[in-house]
Amino acid sequence: MTEPAAHPSAPGAAPASAARQTGLLLAVSTVIFALRPAREAATSSPGLWLPLVRRIRPPYEGQWALPGGPLGLDEDLEAAAARTLRATTALAPNYLEQLYAFGTLDRAPEATNAAPGATDRVVSIVYWALVNADEVTQSSEHSAGDENVAWFSVDDLPDLAFDHDVIIEYALWRLRNKVEYSRIAHAFLGDTFTLAELREVHEAVLGRSLDPANFRRQIESSNAIVPTGKRVTGTSYRPPKLYRYNQAVDPVDRGPLPRKPKP
């Protein structure tokens, strides 16, 4: 088949009718980021990880790919992205944000349709989201024993099918730009957090250390977070303050578009 359905044995397979015109197939893919410590050092600083699925049929059989699948004729784009993600990884993020459309002419050169020798052009609409530790745990339990689903550090990715390396690189660029001006880091944290925990998220996303004093000044002047009036309990020395994000700001800027309920 084509780029979609990296793990077609999972439940929730694509609808029988795909959004296809002659020579054109529309697909959806998802890039999901989570913060996880390195496997070899559970106490180390966290880094960015993402789930991949192994393709079990040509083209690129045996290679890893982003979760995805063909768009059904009766599906919204976001609903299709949520369906394929849930079927392969059991992840169901609170939001999915459209990242970009990828459609270079040679991105799926081996894809063929029913006509012998004819080549499909595959256009993928890619969505992305961030998930927290609890969601990662749920996904890992779902895929336990399934060698075709695994989490990888963004710093140590395997060879990927199609142009999925380009997609991930673009998603990382978007995330690193967005974390400095939006409340997107909230997805990695609980409802309340310390400034040190928030700084740790920013450092993991940006891939560099941040000066604690400068970070505090920048964050407190941004009005992105507000103090809760509470402090961390159970510490023996000067417990740090707890903060929460300003709820007036949505993690996904949809402009005038209405927010759709989760499928």
One Martini backbone bead per residue (centre of mass of N, CA, C, O) as a GRO file, in nm:
protein
  263
    1MET     BB    1   0.099   0.032  -0.019
    2THR     BB    2   0.137   0.308   0.163
    3GLU     BB    3   0.235   0.505   0.409
    4PRO     BB    4   0.018   0.411   0.563
    5ALA     BB    5  -0.010   0.183   0.802
    6ALA     BB    6   0.238   0.078   0.997
    7HIS     BB    7   0.009  -0.090   1.192
    8PRO     BB    8  -0.246  -0.282   1.068
    9SER     BB    9  -0.310  -0.486   1.318
   10ALA     BB   10  -0.457  -0.280   1.450
   11PRO     BB   11  -0.703  -0.135   1.572
   12GLY     BB   12  -0.874   0.091   1.380
   13ALA     BB   13  -0.881   0.082   1.098
   14ALA     BB   14  -0.923   0.195   0.810
   15PRO     BB   15  -1.139   0.282   0.613
   16ALA     BB   16  -1.241   0.150   0.323
   17SER     BB   17  -1.265   0.449   0.241
   18ALA     BB   18  -1.050   0.652   0.075
   19ALA     BB   19  -0.896   0.965   0.007
   20ARG     BB   20  -0.917   0.916  -0.336
   21GLN     BB   21  -0.755   0.978  -0.621
   22THR     BB   22  -0.612   0.963  -0.905
   23GLY     BB   23  -0.288   0.940  -0.777
   24LEU     BB   24  -0.425   1.010  -0.481
   25LEU     BB   25  -0.327   1.030  -0.127
   26LEU     BB   26  -0.466   1.074   0.186
   27ALA     BB   27  -0.301   1.154   0.499
   28VAL     BB   28  -0.215   1.076   0.843
   29SER     BB   29  -0.007   1.212   1.107
   30THR     BB   30   0.195   1.172   1.416
   31VAL     BB   31   0.348   1.384   1.672
   32ILE     BB   32   0.479   1.268   1.988
   33PHE     BB   33   0.562   1.424   2.290
   34ALA     BB   34   0.793   1.336   2.561
   35LEU     BB   35   0.903   1.309   2.893
   36ARG     BB   36   1.213   1.127   2.952
   37PRO     BB   37   1.429   0.932   3.080
   38ALA     BB   38   1.691   0.765   3.063
   39ARG     BB   39   1.725   0.429   3.071
   40GLU     BB   40   2.022   0.424   3.217
   41ALA     BB   41   1.898   0.696   3.389
   42ALA     BB   42   1.639   0.763   3.592
   43THR     BB   43   1.775   1.041   3.730
   44SER     BB   44   1.789   1.197   3.493
   45SER     BB   45   1.739   1.415   3.276
   46PRO     BB   46   1.508   1.488   3.065
   47GLY     BB   47   1.373   1.394   2.747
   48LEU     BB   48   1.286   1.358   2.421
   49TRP     BB   49   1.005   1.164   2.309
   50LEU     BB   50   0.878   0.905   2.072
   51PRO     BB   51   0.649   0.731   1.888
   52LEU     BB   52   0.680   0.421   1.706
   53VAL     BB   53   0.623   0.228   1.404
   54ARG     BB   54   0.634  -0.078   1.246
   55ARG     BB   55   0.659  -0.194   0.942
   56ILE     BB   56   0.474  -0.489   0.779
   57ARG     BB   57   0.497  -0.352   0.488
   58PRO     BB   58   0.510  -0.241   0.196
   59PRO     BB   59   0.693  -0.002   0.213
   60TYR     BB   60   0.949  -0.023   0.439
   61GLU     BB   61   0.992  -0.284   0.562
   62GLY     BB   62   1.091  -0.267   0.912
   63GLN     BB   63   1.048   0.025   0.948
   64TRP     BB   64   1.019   0.324   1.097
   65ALA     BB   65   0.722   0.518   1.205
   66LEU     BB   66   0.468   0.710   1.209
   67PRO     BB   67   0.172   0.749   1.305
   68GLY     BB   68  -0.083   0.627   1.067
   69GLY     BB   69  -0.315   0.705   0.786
   70PRO     BB   70  -0.580   0.703   0.606
   71LEU     BB   71  -0.831   0.897   0.480
   72GLY     BB   72  -1.151   0.914   0.525
   73LEU     BB   73  -1.437   1.022   0.367
   74ASP     BB   74  -1.589   1.043   0.676
   75GLU     BB   75  -1.343   1.229   0.784
   76ASP     BB   76  -1.177   1.408   0.983
   77LEU     BB   77  -0.862   1.489   1.030
   78GLU     BB   78  -0.845   1.475   1.344
   79ALA     BB   79  -0.994   1.205   1.371
   80ALA     BB   80  -0.788   1.036   1.214
   81ALA     BB   81  -0.545   1.093   1.393
   82ALA     BB   82  -0.670   0.982   1.655
   83ARG     BB   83  -0.728   0.694   1.557
   84THR     BB   84  -0.439   0.600   1.477
   85LEU     BB   85  -0.309   0.659   1.749
   86ARG     BB   86  -0.490   0.482   1.931
   87ALA     BB   87  -0.447   0.207   1.782
   88THR     BB   88  -0.120   0.198   1.821
   89THR     BB   89  -0.079   0.355   2.136
   90ALA     BB   90  -0.332   0.468   2.322
   91LEU     BB   91  -0.338   0.759   2.253
   92ALA     BB   92  -0.526   1.066   2.399
   93PRO     BB   93  -0.507   1.364   2.358
   94ASN     BB   94  -0.645   1.673   2.437
   95TYR     BB   95  -0.476   1.753   2.179
   96LEU     BB   96  -0.456   1.859   1.828
   97GLU     BB   97  -0.211   1.990   1.607
   98GLN     BB   98  -0.150   2.137   1.321
   99LEU     BB   99   0.151   2.138   1.143
  100TYR     BB  100   0.154   2.004   0.835
  101ALA     BB  101   0.215   1.967   0.484
  102PHE     BB  102   0.317   1.671   0.301
  103GLY     BB  103   0.406   1.671  -0.080
  104THR     BB  104   0.625   1.548  -0.224
  105LEU     BB  105   0.678   1.364  -0.509
  106ASP     BB  106   0.905   1.150  -0.353
  107ARG     BB  107   0.787   1.036  -0.064
  108ALA     BB  108   0.636   0.765  -0.227
  109PRO     BB  109   0.778   0.582  -0.469
  110GLU     BB  110   0.641   0.274  -0.403
  111ALA     BB  111   0.362   0.358  -0.447
  112THR     BB  112   0.061   0.175  -0.538
  113ASN     BB  113  -0.199   0.105  -0.727
  114ALA     BB  114  -0.418  -0.085  -0.903
  115ALA     BB  115  -0.247   0.008  -1.132
  116PRO     BB  116  -0.014  -0.104  -1.316
  117GLY     BB  117   0.261   0.118  -1.263
  118ALA     BB  118   0.121   0.306  -1.085
  119THR     BB  119   0.148   0.623  -0.904
  120ASP     BB  120   0.123   0.753  -0.602
  121ARG     BB  121   0.032   1.042  -0.433
  122VAL     BB  122   0.140   1.152  -0.107
  123VAL     BB  123  -0.053   1.328   0.136
  124SER     BB  124   0.036   1.472   0.453
  125ILE     BB  125  -0.131   1.531   0.753
  126VAL     BB  126   0.010   1.682   1.037
  127TYR     BB  127   0.018   1.604   1.378
  128TRP     BB  128   0.044   1.739   1.721
  129ALA     BB  129   0.175   1.656   2.060
  130LEU     BB  130   0.157   1.649   2.415
  131VAL     BB  131   0.267   1.435   2.686
  132ASN     BB  132   0.249   1.272   2.978
  133ALA     BB  133   0.344   1.029   3.195
  134ASP     BB  134   0.070   0.883   3.217
  135GLU     BB  135   0.031   0.842   2.910
  136VAL     BB  136   0.285   0.676   2.865
  137THR     BB  137   0.214   0.441   3.050
  138GLN     BB  138  -0.040   0.355   2.900
  139SER     BB  139   0.101   0.299   2.630
  140SER     BB  140   0.307   0.088   2.732
  141GLU     BB  141   0.095  -0.117   2.830
  142HIS     BB  142  -0.040  -0.160   2.554
  143SER     BB  143   0.257  -0.239   2.405
  144ALA     BB  144   0.324  -0.477   2.556
  145GLY     BB  145   0.495  -0.711   2.347
  146ASP     BB  146   0.516  -0.501   2.108
  147GLU     BB  147   0.764  -0.474   1.859
  148ASN     BB  148   0.599  -0.237   1.677
  149VAL     BB  149   0.623  -0.060   1.949
  150ALA     BB  150   0.807   0.250   2.029
  151TRP     BB  151   1.035   0.441   2.215
  152PHE     BB  152   1.220   0.746   2.128
  153SER     BB  153   1.481   0.935   2.108
  154VAL     BB  154   1.554   1.227   1.936
  155ASP     BB  155   1.880   1.151   1.963
  156ASP     BB  156   1.794   0.821   1.876
  157LEU     BB  157   1.714   0.749   1.578
  158PRO     BB  158   1.608   0.566   1.342
  159ASP     BB  159   1.545   0.457   1.053
  160LEU     BB  160   1.315   0.610   0.831
  161ALA     BB  161   1.038   0.638   0.672
  162PHE     BB  162   1.039   0.825   0.428
  163ASP     BB  163   0.998   1.172   0.562
  164HIS     BB  164   1.002   1.150   0.888
  165ASP     BB  165   1.258   1.310   0.959
  166VAL     BB  166   1.152   1.582   0.859
  167ILE     BB  167   0.903   1.599   1.036
  168ILE     BB  168   1.049   1.591   1.310
  169GLU     BB  169   1.227   1.837   1.267
  170TYR     BB  170   0.991   2.034   1.239
  171ALA     BB  171   0.858   1.979   1.514
  172LEU     BB  172   1.099   2.069   1.684
  173TRP     BB  173   1.112   2.355   1.582
  174ARG     BB  174   0.831   2.436   1.675
  175LEU     BB  175   0.861   2.371   1.975
  176ARG     BB  176   1.113   2.557   2.035
  177ASN     BB  177   0.960   2.817   1.959
  178LYS     BB  178   0.692   2.789   2.134
  179VAL     BB  179   0.800   2.761   2.435
  180GLU     BB  180   0.879   3.083   2.457
  181TYR     BB  181   0.548   3.196   2.406
  182SER     BB  182   0.394   2.958   2.542
  183ARG     BB  183   0.190   2.700   2.723
  184ILE     BB  184   0.291   2.413   2.616
  185ALA     BB  185   0.445   2.294   2.872
  186HIS     BB  186   0.193   2.202   3.033
  187ALA     BB  187   0.174   1.906   2.914
  188PHE     BB  188   0.430   1.809   3.106
  189LEU     BB  189   0.255   1.894   3.349
  190GLY     BB  190   0.094   1.972   3.605
  191ASP     BB  191  -0.116   2.189   3.755
  192THR     BB  192   0.140   2.209   3.935
  193PHE     BB  193   0.452   2.404   3.985
  194THR     BB  194   0.775   2.474   3.957
  195LEU     BB  195   1.028   2.656   3.828
  196ALA     BB  196   1.223   2.418   3.803
  197GLU     BB  197   1.033   2.235   3.639
  198LEU     BB  198   0.992   2.432   3.405
  199ARG     BB  199   1.289   2.461   3.329
  200GLU     BB  200   1.335   2.163   3.261
  201VAL     BB  201   1.154   2.163   3.015
  202HIS     BB  202   1.297   2.381   2.851
  203GLU     BB  203   1.572   2.234   2.843
  204ALA     BB  204   1.474   1.979   2.695
  205VAL     BB  205   1.367   2.122   2.441
  206LEU     BB  206   1.630   2.308   2.377
  207GLY     BB  207   1.909   2.164   2.469
  208ARG     BB  208   1.968   2.362   2.726
  209SER     BB  209   2.083   2.571   2.954
  210LEU     BB  210   1.944   2.776   3.219
  211ASP     BB  211   1.919   3.059   3.386
  212PRO     BB  212   1.742   3.087   3.668
  213ALA     BB  213   1.710   3.398   3.699
  214ASN     BB  214   1.626   3.466   3.408
  215PHE     BB  215   1.388   3.276   3.394
  216ARG     BB  216   1.220   3.398   3.617
  217ARG     BB  217   1.188   3.681   3.494
  218GLN     BB  218   1.056   3.598   3.226
  219ILE     BB  219   0.811   3.440   3.337
  220GLU     BB  220   0.692   3.655   3.538
  221SER     BB  221   0.662   3.878   3.294
  222SER     BB  222   0.454   3.706   3.099
  223ASN     BB  223   0.181   3.593   3.244
  224ALA     BB  224   0.167   3.268   3.218
  225ILE     BB  225   0.190   3.267   3.530
  226VAL     BB  226   0.062   3.175   3.861
  227PRO     BB  227   0.029   3.191   4.182
  228THR     BB  228  -0.115   2.981   4.445
  229GLY     BB  229   0.002   3.017   4.757
  230LYS     BB  230   0.183   2.767   4.750
  231ARG     BB  231   0.380   2.486   4.869
  232VAL     BB  232   0.597   2.257   4.905
  233THR     BB  233   0.588   1.954   5.058
  234GLY     BB  234   0.834   1.782   5.258
  235THR     BB  235   1.047   1.995   5.313
  236SER     BB  236   1.339   2.118   5.497
  237TYR     BB  237   1.392   2.371   5.286
  238ARG     BB  238   1.255   2.613   5.153
  239PRO     BB  239   0.988   2.589   4.998
  240PRO     BB  240   0.864   2.603   4.700
  241LYS     BB  241   0.674   2.745   4.480
  242LEU     BB  242   0.354   2.739   4.336
  243TYR     BB  243   0.226   2.697   4.007
  244ARG     BB  244   0.025   2.821   3.731
  245TYR     BB  245  -0.148   2.853   3.459
  246ASN     BB  246  -0.296   3.063   3.249
  247GLN     BB  247  -0.628   2.991   3.158
  248ALA     BB  248  -0.666   3.216   2.924
  249VAL     BB  249  -0.468   3.021   2.774
  250ASP     BB  250  -0.440   2.837   2.501
  251PRO     BB  251  -0.238   2.579   2.379
  252VAL     BB  252  -0.420   2.633   2.118
  253ASP     BB  253  -0.412   2.833   1.829
  254ARG     BB  254  -0.726   2.882   1.644
  255GLY     BB  255  -0.854   3.132   1.658
  256PRO     BB  256  -1.178   3.134   1.514
  257LEU     BB  257  -1.181   2.845   1.565
  258PRO     BB  258  -1.338   2.588   1.682
  259ARG     BB  259  -1.351   2.367   1.939
  260LYS     BB  260  -1.321   2.033   1.931
  261PRO     BB  261  -1.415   1.750   2.028
  262LYS     BB  262  -1.331   1.459   2.124
  263PRO     BB  263  -1.353   1.147   1.953
   0.00000   0.00000   0.00000
